[in-house]
Structure formats: structure tokens, C-alpha cells
């Protein structure tokens, strides 16, 4: 890019400068040796960041805000227009990564952008966001913050689920699957302190998603359109998190009719996850199932220390749901990792449960 072109952009008012800069940035990203120049343009003309912002980010400090609320809104509209244009998915994903990466200073724009994309069912933008979440990690802080924003905008501040949220799996299945992976990490997670159940509306929506399309949980396993030379990160499906919800919910909430429906849908998803005979399993990590055992043991110990008696019916239901999920997962060959260790860990749970004992005995030689 010539200094003359840069000067022309500097003379433009915002957001016109951002609109004009975005196609130039895309062109520079396609030519991989121009990536540094593209990133400079992103900082200066898209987010209007000061030069000292980069050093602040290196020190893990938030950049000094340069965009007002109105300018953020204008930028969101410009980005919606830009990402809605036809073009290769790999290029679109590369531009999205260049804009947002893992930057903590741009999360406000990102969250507003994706919330707007959900409202408008903007598939290309949601597909790019789904790839971004997967490459960054669905349980990474930026992905979790984005998931919390979607929950706040479409669940907490709503009386009923919007049609756009309900239809999200049809518009952008990868984004919907990765969103589920993120939100299952936010709720009923014993590893993050006190168990907090998901909002009823969120549970309703996710149960409907998985019940109507059991294969949705595997959408993140579909091939991604990445730029040349990029390496796809390991896939984490929402299945282990959904199993945790179904199991631990019995200790925290009485909405069991809906959780029972979700449990059946998850079992169907596990059957859908059966890989071809020559393909290794990849849907559920045995280590993630082991974390559910940790949570169960922690909750039961806390109940006993608090002077509460363990409700036998609830504990049996917890163990039965868990045993069913593990057995279906093992039968369908969708669990990977250290399965013998998982079976050994199952033996540390109360053995009075007959179904759990059957599952342990049936898989001791795995």
C-alpha cells in the first residue's frame, strides 16, 4: 500500500475510512507477506487504536478506547456489510482473525457484532465467528465472553426465545455447536466453584436444538476453511458438557422433565457420533468425563459435610444417567483417550448402583 493511499484514508471521516480500508486489508491478507501492513491498517483505520495500544496489550493491559458507542455501532454495521459480501470462506475467516484474534481491547465491538449477526441471521459472519471460537478454543476467555454476551442479549433480557436464536443451528451449525460447548462450560461446572444451573430459557433452546438435530453436536468436526498454512486446532464437541448438565442437574434443580429430554437427545447424539470403522473416535474425551466424576464426588462430600443426607433417589438417578451416557459412548466408539483409567475412576463412585456396576464390569477389559 502506498503512502498516498494511506493519506487518502486518513482524510476520510469514520466510518467511511473503515469501509474503504477493509477491502484493502483483505487484499493484503491474501498476499501473506503483507500481513504486517494489514494489521497496521486494522489498528489505525478500523479500530482507531493509538500507537501505544500495542505495548499496552503486550503488558496485558486493555487498549485506551478510541471509539465512542455511536462509532462502535457504525463500525458494526460496516463489518456486517463487509462480511455479507460473496467470497471465499478461507479469506473471510482470515480477515476475521486479523480483526479480532485474541485481542482483549476489541471484545466490545466483537460482542456487538456477533449479537447483531444473530439478530440478522447473517450466516457468513456467524460461520467466521464459529471458526474463530474453535481455533481460539471454545472455553478460552474471549469465546466464553462472547457466549455470555449472547446469553445476556437473547436469554436473560428476553421473555421467550427469539426465532433467530431458535433457528441458529440452521443458519450457522458450527457456531451453534461451539456456542453450546462454551455455555456448557459456564453452567453446572463443578470445576468453577458452586454449581449454577443455566437459565431456563437457555436450557429450553439447547434441548430443542439437540432434540431436533442430534448431529448438531458434531458440526464442529466438519472441515474448516482455513487460510493456506493454518493448522486446525483440536475439536471439542459440546457432548461432554451436555452430559455433565444432565448428570449434575439432579443435585441443583427440579426441572428434570426437560433435563430428561435433553439426556435422551444427548444419547442419540452419541449414537450419531459413531465413526467409520477405519476412523479413530474423536467426539468425547475420556478425561472430560473423568471431570464429571470429580464434580459428583465433590458435591456428595459437600452435602455430607453440610449435615445433609444424600438423597438416595437423586444419587441413583445421577449415576444411572452417567452410566448410560458412558455405555452408549463406549458402544458407539465415540470416546477417545484413556478409557481404562475412566473405568477405574467409575469404580470410585458408590457401587450400590446396579447399572453403573454393570457398565464397569462390561468394560474392565477395554
C-alpha positions as CSV (number, residue, x, y, z in Angstrom):
1,X,0.0,0.0,0.0
2,X,1.4,3.4,-0.9
3,X,1.7,6.3,1.4
4,X,-0.6,8.2,-0.9
5,X,-3.4,5.7,-0.3
6,X,-2.9,5.8,3.4
7,X,-3.1,9.6,3.3
8,X,-6.4,9.4,1.5
9,X,-7.8,7.1,4.2
10,X,-6.6,9.5,6.9
11,X,-8.5,12.4,5.3
12,X,-11.8,10.4,5.4
13,X,-14.3,10.6,8.2
14,X,-15.1,7.5,10.3
15,X,-16.7,5.0,9.5
16,X,-16.0,5.7,5.8
17,X,-12.3,5.2,6.4
18,X,-13.0,1.8,7.9
19,X,-15.3,0.8,5.0
20,X,-12.6,1.8,2.5
21,X,-9.8,0.1,4.5
22,X,-11.5,-3.3,4.8
23,X,-11.2,-4.4,1.1
24,X,-7.6,-3.2,1.1
25,X,-6.9,-5.2,4.3
26,X,-8.4,-8.2,2.7
27,X,-6.2,-7.8,-0.4
28,X,-3.1,-7.5,1.8
29,X,-4.0,-10.6,3.8
30,X,-4.4,-12.7,0.6
31,X,-0.8,-11.8,-0.1
32,X,0.7,-13.3,3.1
33,X,3.9,-11.3,3.0
34,X,1.8,-8.1,3.5
35,X,0.2,-9.3,6.8
36,X,2.0,-6.8,9.0
37,X,0.9,-3.8,6.9
38,X,-2.7,-5.2,7.0
39,X,-2.5,-5.3,10.8
40,X,-1.4,-1.7,10.9
41,X,-4.4,-0.7,8.8
42,X,-6.7,-2.7,11.1
43,X,-5.4,-0.9,14.2
44,X,-5.4,2.6,12.6
45,X,-8.5,2.7,10.4
46,X,-10.8,0.0,11.7
47,X,-10.4,0.3,15.5
48,X,-8.6,3.7,15.6
49,X,-6.1,2.5,18.2
50,X,-3.3,4.6,19.4
51,X,0.3,3.5,18.7
52,X,0.8,2.9,22.4
53,X,-2.1,0.4,22.5
54,X,0.1,-2.4,21.2
55,X,2.6,-2.0,24.0
56,X,-0.3,-1.9,26.5
57,X,-1.7,-5.2,25.0
58,X,1.7,-6.8,25.3
59,X,1.6,-5.9,29.0
60,X,-1.9,-7.4,29.2
61,X,-3.5,-4.0,29.7
62,X,-6.6,-3.0,27.8
63,X,-6.1,-0.5,25.0
64,X,-7.3,3.0,25.5
65,X,-10.8,3.2,23.9
66,X,-10.9,5.3,20.8
67,X,-14.4,4.5,19.6
68,X,-17.5,6.1,21.1
69,X,-20.6,4.0,21.4
70,X,-22.0,5.5,18.3
71,X,-18.8,4.8,16.4
72,X,-18.8,1.2,17.6
73,X,-22.4,0.9,16.2
74,X,-21.3,2.4,12.9
75,X,-18.3,0.0,12.7
76,X,-20.6,-3.0,13.4
77,X,-22.8,-2.0,10.5
78,X,-19.8,-1.6,8.2
79,X,-18.5,-5.0,9.3
80,X,-21.9,-6.6,8.7
81,X,-21.9,-5.3,5.2
82,X,-18.3,-6.3,4.5
83,X,-18.7,-9.9,5.8
84,X,-22.0,-10.4,4.0
85,X,-20.3,-10.0,0.6
86,X,-19.8,-13.1,-1.5
87,X,-16.3,-14.5,-1.4
88,X,-14.1,-17.5,-0.3
89,X,-14.7,-18.7,3.3
90,X,-11.0,-19.0,3.9
91,X,-10.4,-15.4,3.0
92,X,-13.3,-14.2,5.2
93,X,-12.1,-16.3,8.1
94,X,-8.5,-14.9,7.7
95,X,-9.9,-11.3,7.8
96,X,-12.0,-12.1,10.8
97,X,-8.9,-13.5,12.6
98,X,-6.9,-10.4,11.7
99,X,-9.5,-8.1,13.0
100,X,-10.2,-9.9,16.3
101,X,-7.5,-12.6,17.0
102,X,-7.4,-12.8,20.8
103,X,-7.4,-9.1,21.4
104,X,-9.0,-8.1,24.7
105,X,-9.4,-4.5,23.6
106,X,-11.7,-5.3,20.7
107,X,-14.2,-7.5,22.6
108,X,-16.8,-4.8,22.9
109,X,-17.1,-4.5,19.1
110,X,-16.9,-8.2,18.6
111,X,-19.7,-9.0,21.0
112,X,-22.0,-6.3,19.5
113,X,-21.1,-7.6,16.0
114,X,-22.0,-11.2,16.7
115,X,-25.1,-10.3,18.6
116,X,-26.2,-8.3,15.6
117,X,-25.3,-11.2,13.3
118,X,-27.5,-13.5,15.4
119,X,-30.4,-11.0,15.2
120,X,-30.0,-10.6,11.4
121,X,-29.2,-14.3,10.8
122,X,-26.0,-13.2,8.9
123,X,-24.7,-16.7,8.1
124,X,-21.2,-15.7,6.6
125,X,-20.4,-13.7,9.7
126,X,-21.6,-16.3,12.1
127,X,-19.6,-19.0,10.3
128,X,-16.5,-16.9,10.6
129,X,-17.2,-16.4,14.3
130,X,-17.7,-20.2,14.8
131,X,-14.3,-20.9,13.2
132,X,-12.7,-18.2,15.3
133,X,-14.1,-19.7,18.5
134,X,-12.9,-23.2,17.5
135,X,-9.4,-22.0,16.6
136,X,-9.1,-19.9,19.8
137,X,-10.7,-22.6,21.9
138,X,-14.4,-22.6,22.8
139,X,-13.6,-22.4,26.5
140,X,-10.9,-19.6,26.1
141,X,-11.8,-16.3,27.9
142,X,-12.7,-14.5,24.6
143,X,-15.0,-17.3,23.5
144,X,-16.6,-17.5,26.9
145,X,-17.1,-13.7,27.0
146,X,-18.8,-13.9,23.6
147,X,-21.1,-16.7,24.7
148,X,-22.0,-14.8,27.9
149,X,-22.9,-11.8,25.7
150,X,-25.2,-13.9,23.5
151,X,-26.9,-15.4,26.6
152,X,-27.4,-11.9,28.1
153,X,-28.8,-10.4,24.9
154,X,-31.0,-13.3,23.8
155,X,-31.8,-15.2,27.0
156,X,-31.5,-13.1,30.2
157,X,-33.1,-10.0,28.7
158,X,-35.9,-12.0,26.9
159,X,-39.2,-13.4,28.0
160,X,-39.2,-16.0,25.2
161,X,-36.6,-17.3,22.7
162,X,-36.3,-15.3,19.6
163,X,-36.9,-17.0,16.2
164,X,-33.4,-16.0,15.2
165,X,-31.9,-17.9,18.2
166,X,-34.1,-20.9,17.7
167,X,-33.0,-21.1,14.0
168,X,-29.3,-20.6,14.7
169,X,-28.3,-24.2,14.0
170,X,-29.8,-24.0,10.5
171,X,-28.1,-20.7,9.8
172,X,-24.6,-21.5,11.2
173,X,-24.3,-25.0,12.7
174,X,-20.6,-24.7,13.6
175,X,-21.3,-21.5,15.5
176,X,-24.3,-23.1,17.3
177,X,-22.2,-26.2,18.3
178,X,-19.3,-24.1,19.5
179,X,-21.6,-21.8,21.4
180,X,-23.0,-24.9,23.2
181,X,-19.5,-26.0,24.1
182,X,-18.8,-22.6,25.6
183,X,-22.1,-22.3,27.6
184,X,-21.8,-25.8,29.0
185,X,-18.5,-24.6,30.5
186,X,-20.3,-21.6,32.1
187,X,-23.0,-23.6,33.9
188,X,-23.2,-26.6,36.2
189,X,-19.4,-26.8,36.2
190,X,-18.1,-28.1,39.5
191,X,-14.6,-27.2,38.5
192,X,-15.6,-23.5,38.7
193,X,-17.0,-23.4,42.2
194,X,-20.6,-23.5,43.2
195,X,-22.9,-25.3,40.7
196,X,-25.2,-22.8,38.9
197,X,-27.9,-24.1,36.6
198,X,-28.3,-22.5,33.2
199,X,-31.2,-20.1,32.7
200,X,-34.5,-21.9,31.9
201,X,-34.8,-20.2,28.5
202,X,-31.3,-21.3,27.5
203,X,-32.0,-24.9,28.6
204,X,-35.2,-24.8,26.6
205,X,-33.4,-23.6,23.4
206,X,-30.5,-26.1,23.7
207,X,-32.8,-29.0,24.4
208,X,-34.8,-28.1,21.3
209,X,-31.7,-27.8,19.2
210,X,-30.2,-31.2,20.2
211,X,-33.6,-33.0,20.2
212,X,-34.4,-31.8,16.6
213,X,-30.9,-32.4,15.3
214,X,-28.8,-34.9,17.2
215,X,-25.9,-34.5,14.7
216,X,-25.6,-30.7,15.6
217,X,-23.2,-31.6,18.4
218,X,-20.8,-32.9,15.7
219,X,-21.0,-29.8,13.5
220,X,-17.6,-28.5,14.8
221,X,-16.0,-31.6,13.3
222,X,-16.8,-30.6,9.8
223,X,-13.7,-29.4,7.7
224,X,-12.9,-25.8,8.2
225,X,-12.0,-23.3,5.5
226,X,-8.6,-22.0,6.9
227,X,-6.0,-19.9,5.2
228,X,-3.2,-21.7,3.5
229,X,-0.7,-23.0,6.0
230,X,-3.0,-22.6,9.0
231,X,-3.3,-25.6,11.4
232,X,-6.7,-26.7,12.6
233,X,-6.9,-26.8,16.4
234,X,-8.3,-30.0,18.2
235,X,-12.1,-30.1,18.2
236,X,-14.0,-30.1,21.4
237,X,-17.7,-31.0,20.9
238,X,-20.4,-30.0,23.4
239,X,-21.2,-33.6,24.3
240,X,-19.2,-33.9,27.5
241,X,-20.6,-30.6,28.8
242,X,-24.1,-31.6,28.0
243,X,-23.6,-35.0,29.8
244,X,-22.4,-33.0,32.8
245,X,-25.5,-30.8,32.7
246,X,-27.8,-33.9,32.6
247,X,-26.0,-35.6,35.5
248,X,-25.3,-32.7,37.9
249,X,-28.7,-31.0,37.3
250,X,-30.2,-33.6,39.6
251,X,-28.3,-32.1,42.5
252,X,-29.4,-28.5,41.8
253,X,-32.7,-28.1,40.1
254,X,-36.2,-29.8,39.9
255,X,-36.7,-29.1,36.1
256,X,-36.0,-32.8,35.5
257,X,-38.6,-33.3,32.8
258,X,-36.6,-31.1,30.4
259,X,-33.2,-32.4,31.5
260,X,-34.6,-35.9,30.9
261,X,-35.5,-34.9,27.3
262,X,-32.0,-33.4,26.9
263,X,-30.4,-36.6,28.2
264,X,-32.3,-38.7,25.7
265,X,-31.2,-36.3,22.9
266,X,-27.6,-36.5,24.1
267,X,-27.7,-40.3,24.0
268,X,-29.0,-40.1,20.4
269,X,-26.2,-37.7,19.6
270,X,-23.6,-40.2,21.0
271,X,-25.1,-42.8,18.6
272,X,-24.8,-40.3,15.7
273,X,-21.1,-39.8,16.7
274,X,-20.2,-43.4,15.8
275,X,-17.1,-43.0,13.5
276,X,-16.5,-45.1,10.4
277,X,-14.6,-48.4,11.2
278,X,-11.2,-47.1,10.0
279,X,-11.6,-43.7,11.7
280,X,-10.4,-43.2,15.4
281,X,-13.0,-41.8,17.8
282,X,-12.9,-38.0,18.4
283,X,-16.3,-36.8,19.8
284,X,-15.8,-37.2,23.6
285,X,-12.6,-37.0,25.6
286,X,-12.5,-39.6,28.4
287,X,-10.6,-37.0,30.5
288,X,-13.6,-34.7,30.3
289,X,-15.9,-37.4,31.5
290,X,-13.5,-38.0,34.4
291,X,-14.0,-34.4,35.5
292,X,-17.8,-35.2,35.9
293,X,-16.7,-37.9,38.4
294,X,-14.7,-35.2,40.3
295,X,-17.7,-32.9,40.4
296,X,-20.0,-35.7,41.6
297,X,-17.7,-36.7,44.4
298,X,-17.1,-33.1,45.4
299,X,-20.9,-32.4,45.6
300,X,-21.6,-35.5,47.6
301,X,-18.8,-34.7,50.0
302,X,-20.1,-31.2,50.4
303,X,-23.6,-32.4,51.1
304,X,-22.4,-34.8,53.8
305,X,-20.1,-32.2,55.5
306,X,-23.0,-29.7,55.5
307,X,-25.1,-32.2,57.5
308,X,-27.3,-33.1,54.6
309,X,-28.3,-36.7,53.9
310,X,-27.7,-37.9,50.4
311,X,-31.0,-38.3,48.7
312,X,-30.7,-41.9,47.5
313,X,-33.1,-41.4,44.6
314,X,-31.2,-38.4,43.3
315,X,-27.8,-40.0,43.6
316,X,-29.1,-43.2,41.9
317,X,-30.5,-41.1,39.0
318,X,-27.2,-39.2,38.7
319,X,-25.2,-42.4,38.5
320,X,-27.7,-44.0,36.1
321,X,-27.6,-41.1,33.7
322,X,-23.9,-41.0,33.8
323,X,-23.6,-44.8,33.4
324,X,-26.0,-44.7,30.4
325,X,-24.0,-41.9,28.7
326,X,-20.7,-43.7,29.2
327,X,-22.0,-47.0,28.0
328,X,-23.6,-45.5,24.9
329,X,-20.4,-43.6,24.2
330,X,-18.3,-46.7,24.5
331,X,-20.6,-48.8,22.4
332,X,-20.7,-46.2,19.6
333,X,-16.9,-45.8,19.8
334,X,-17.1,-42.1,20.2
335,X,-15.0,-41.8,23.4
336,X,-11.3,-41.4,23.0
337,X,-8.3,-41.1,25.4
338,X,-7.5,-43.3,28.4
339,X,-10.7,-45.4,28.7
340,X,-9.2,-47.9,31.2
341,X,-8.5,-45.1,33.5
342,X,-12.0,-43.8,33.1
343,X,-13.4,-47.2,34.0
344,X,-11.2,-47.3,37.1
345,X,-12.4,-43.9,38.1
346,X,-16.0,-45.1,37.8
347,X,-15.2,-47.7,40.5
348,X,-14.6,-44.8,43.0
349,X,-18.3,-43.9,42.8
350,X,-20.9,-45.5,45.0
351,X,-21.1,-49.1,43.8
352,X,-24.6,-49.8,45.0
353,X,-25.9,-48.6,41.7
354,X,-26.5,-51.7,39.7
355,X,-26.4,-50.1,36.2
356,X,-23.1,-48.4,37.0
357,X,-21.7,-51.7,38.2
358,X,-22.8,-53.5,35.0
359,X,-21.1,-50.8,32.9
360,X,-17.9,-51.1,34.9
361,X,-17.8,-54.9,34.7
362,X,-18.6,-54.9,31.0
363,X,-15.7,-52.5,30.2
364,X,-13.0,-53.5,32.6
365,X,-11.0,-55.2,29.8
366,X,-11.3,-52.2,27.3
